Amino acid sequence: MSPRRPATPFRIAWGAGDDRPAPASLAQEGPIAFEYNGLGYAVMLGSPRDLEDFATGFTWSEGLVERAGEILSIEIARLENGAIVRIDLPERRAAPLRERVRLRLVEGSCGLCGLETIEEVLRPLPRLAARPDISAPAISAALARFRDHQPLGQQTGAMHAAAFCDADGRIVAAREDVGRHNALDKLVGHLLREGISAQSGFILLSARCSCELVEKTARFGAPALVTISAASDLAVERAQEAGLTLVSLARADSGLVMNDPHGVFSA
């Protein structure tokens, strides 16, 4: 994706004013088209980075594969105003998606677009049996390190971030994108490609906690999710259904425990 002609932002003040500098750069955003075995499947708006991870995570999130090794190849074609991601799947995986192609035009990678009924949207989630290896000190430690793993966010002020953290709050991996669903798909794609177990830590998100993010986390098999912003009622309901430990409004000194099926925070 070619850089667009940069704008020249300047800050105006009201009230007491603000002497912070303007963002160093603008967040890149553009259309990213996904093609499977030569068939156009979906177009998302996102950041043109870590597209191999995005392709893997999105393909898995859509239920087109069960593991990264089923993807035969990923080819990235950079265009002036976007990118085309060409993914090759084995025939047993390619056949079912042909019927779904007709339902998909332009969407936001939430994992729900193109479904036809309420029953499909609220399809049952897998029940998470693993007790999460998470604690209040680990969450605090991860939050303290989170900003260091958001270089694009610091430069632009316009990026979401998703991180995978170990039991001590160390950040194993992080990905950024203008879309919160995209950031999580990129993170999941990276973890799948690296063979990192979902049960070995917890996911930390800069975004509000919507039901789609809960569902992606549960289907990935991560037993705990921590979000910076608040959760919706449906997100909490789906976390309860899946047995997902959920903490929202996470801050340096506190968090709101929305679901604690294993009694991790009350033990």
C-alpha positions in Angstrom: 0.0 0.0 0.0 1.6 3.3 -1.1 1.7 6.1 1.5 -0.9 8.8 0.9 0.0 12.4 0.8 0.4 13.3 4.5 -1.9 15.8 6.2 -0.4 18.6 8.3 -2.3 18.4 11.6 -2.2 21.1 14.2 -3.8 21.3 17.6 -6.4 23.8 18.7 -7.0 24.4 22.4 -10.1 25.0 24.5 -10.4 25.2 28.3 -6.9 25.1 29.9 -5.4 24.1 26.6 -3.1 21.2 25.7 0.6 21.5 24.8 1.0 17.9 23.7 2.5 17.6 20.2 0.3 16.3 17.3 0.7 12.6 16.4 3.9 11.8 14.6 2.1 10.1 11.8 -1.3 8.9 10.7 -2.5 5.3 11.0 -2.5 3.5 7.7 -5.9 2.1 6.7 -7.0 0.5 3.5 -9.0 -2.3 1.9 -7.5 -5.8 2.3 -9.1 -8.4 0.0 -9.0 -12.1 0.9 -9.1 -14.6 -1.9 -9.2 -18.4 -1.4 -8.2 -20.7 -4.2 -8.9 -17.9 -6.7 -12.3 -16.9 -5.3 -12.9 -13.5 -3.7 -14.2 -14.1 -0.2 -14.1 -10.9 1.8 -12.7 -7.3 1.9 -11.8 -5.7 5.2 -10.5 -2.3 6.1 -7.3 -2.7 8.1 -3.7 -1.8 8.6 -1.4 -3.3 5.9 1.1 -4.9 8.4 1.5 -8.5 9.6 -0.7 -9.7 6.8 0.5 -13.3 6.9 -0.6 -13.4 10.6 -3.9 -11.7 9.6 -4.5 -14.2 6.9 -3.9 -17.1 9.2 -6.0 -15.7 12.0 -8.9 -14.6 9.8 -8.9 -18.0 8.0 -9.0 -19.8 11.3 -11.6 -17.4 12.8 -13.9 -18.0 9.8 -13.7 -21.7 10.5 -12.1 -22.5 7.1 -9.2 -24.4 8.8 -8.6 -25.9 12.2 -4.9 -25.3 12.4 -2.3 -23.2 10.6 -0.7 -26.2 8.9 -3.8 -26.7 6.7 -3.0 -23.4 4.9 -0.9 -24.4 1.8 0.3 -21.0 0.9 -0.2 -17.3 1.5 0.7 -14.7 -1.2 0.5 -11.0 -0.6 0.0 -8.6 -3.5 0.6 -5.0 -2.5 -1.5 -2.5 -4.5 -1.4 1.3 -4.6 -4.5 1.7 -2.5 -4.7 -1.7 -0.7 -3.6 -5.3 -0.7 -4.8 -8.7 -2.0 -4.1 -11.7 0.2 -4.3 -14.9 -1.8 -4.6 -18.1 0.3 -4.5 -21.6 -1.0 -6.4 -24.3 0.8 -6.6 -28.1 0.2 -9.7 -29.1 -1.7 -11.5 -30.6 1.3 -11.4 -27.1 2.9 -12.0 -25.1 -0.3 -15.2 -26.9 -1.3 -17.4 -25.7 1.7 -16.3 -22.0 1.3 -17.6 -21.8 -2.3 -21.2 -21.8 -1.0 -20.3 -19.0 1.5 -18.7 -16.8 -1.1 -22.0 -15.5 -2.4 -22.9 -14.2 1.1 -19.8 -12.1 1.6 -19.1 -8.7 0.0 -17.6 -6.1 2.3 -17.3 -6.6 6.1 -15.3 -5.7 9.2 -13.7 -9.0 10.3 -16.0 -9.3 13.3 -16.6 -12.9 12.5 -20.4 -12.5 12.3 -21.0 -10.8 8.9 -22.5 -13.0 6.3 -24.4 -15.2 8.7 -28.1 -15.5 7.8 -29.9 -16.2 11.1 -29.8 -15.2 14.8 -29.2 -18.9 15.6 -26.0 -18.8 13.5 -24.8 -15.6 15.2 -25.4 -17.1 18.6 -24.1 -20.5 17.8 -22.9 -22.5 20.9 -19.4 -21.8 22.1 -17.0 -24.5 23.2 -16.8 -24.8 27.0 -13.4 -23.9 28.3 -12.3 -26.5 30.9 -8.8 -25.2 31.7 -8.3 -23.1 34.8 -6.6 -19.9 33.6 -3.1 -19.2 34.9 -3.8 -15.5 35.7 -3.7 -13.3 38.7 -4.1 -9.6 39.7 -0.3 -9.0 39.8 0.0 -10.6 36.4 -2.6 -8.3 34.9 -1.0 -5.3 36.5 2.4 -6.3 35.1 1.0 -6.8 31.6 -0.7 -3.4 31.7 2.6 -1.8 32.7 4.3 -3.3 29.7 1.4 -3.0 27.2 2.3 0.5 25.9 5.8 -0.6 25.0 4.3 -3.1 22.6 2.2 -0.5 20.8 4.7 1.5 18.7 2.1 2.4 16.0 -0.4 3.4 18.7 2.2 5.8 20.2 3.0 7.3 16.8 -0.6 7.7 15.6 -3.0 7.6 18.5 -5.3 5.5 16.3 -4.5 1.8 16.8 -5.9 -1.1 18.7 -3.6 -3.7 20.2 -4.0 -7.3 21.2 -1.4 -9.1 23.3 -0.9 -12.6 24.6 0.6 -12.7 28.2 2.1 -15.4 30.3 1.2 -16.2 33.9 3.7 -13.6 35.1 2.3 -10.9 32.9 5.1 -10.9 30.4 3.9 -10.1 26.9 4.7 -13.0 24.6 3.4 -11.4 21.5 1.4 -8.3 20.4 -0.2 -7.1 17.2 -1.7 -3.7 16.2 -4.4 -2.7 13.7 -6.9 0.1 13.2 -9.6 -2.6 13.8 -9.9 -4.3 17.1 -11.1 -7.6 15.5 -8.2 -7.4 13.0 -5.7 -6.9 15.9 -7.0 -10.0 17.6 -7.0 -12.1 14.4 -3.4 -11.0 13.7 -2.4 -12.1 17.2 -4.2 -15.4 17.0 -2.7 -16.0 13.5 0.8 -15.4 14.9 0.3 -17.7 17.9 -1.1 -20.5 15.6 1.9 -20.1 13.2 4.3 -20.3 16.1 2.5 -23.2 17.8 2.0 -21.3 21.1 -0.7 -22.9 23.3 -3.7 -20.8 23.9 -4.0 -22.2 27.4 -0.5 -21.0 28.5 -1.6 -17.4 29.2 -4.3 -14.8 28.8 -5.3 -12.2 26.1 -5.1 -8.5 26.8 -7.0 -6.1 24.5 -7.0 -2.3 24.3 -10.6 -2.3 23.0 -14.0 -2.4 24.5 -15.2 -6.0 25.2 -17.7 -6.9 22.5 -19.3 -10.3 22.1 -17.2 -11.0 19.0 -14.0 -10.6 20.8 -15.2 -12.9 23.6 -16.2 -15.5 21.0 -12.8 -15.3 19.1 -11.0 -15.7 22.4 -13.1 -18.7 23.5 -12.9 -20.5 20.2 -9.1 -20.0 20.2 -9.1 -21.8 23.6 -7.6 -19.0 25.7 -9.2 -19.3 29.2 -9.0 -15.7 30.1 -9.5 -12.3 28.5 -8.7 -8.8 29.9 -9.9 -5.6 28.2 -9.1 -2.0 28.8 -12.7 -0.8 28.2 -16.0 -2.1 29.5 -17.9 -5.2 28.4 -21.4 -5.3 26.8 -24.1 -7.4 28.3 -23.9 -10.0 25.5 -20.2 -10.2 25.9 -20.6 -11.2 29.5 -23.4 -13.6 28.7 -21.2 -15.3 26.1 -18.2 -15.4 28.5 -20.5 -17.1 31.1 -21.6 -19.6 28.4 -18.0 -20.5 27.5 -16.6 -20.5 31.0 -14.2 -17.7 30.0 -12.6 -15.7 32.8 -13.3 -12.1 31.9 -11.9 -8.9 33.4 -12.9 -5.5 31.9 -12.0 -1.9 32.7 -8.5 -3.0 33.5 -6.3 -0.3 35.1 -3.0 -0.2 36.8 -4.6 -0.7 40.2 -7.9 -2.4 39.6 -10.2 -4.3 37.2 -13.8 -5.3 37.0 -14.2 -9.1 37.2 -17.2 -9.9 35.0 -16.9 -13.6 35.0 -14.8 -15.8 37.3 -16.0 -19.4 36.8 -12.9 -21.0 38.5 -12.8 -18.6 41.4 -9.3 -17.4 40.4 -9.8 -13.9 42.0 -11.8 -15.1 45.0 -9.5 -17.9 46.1 
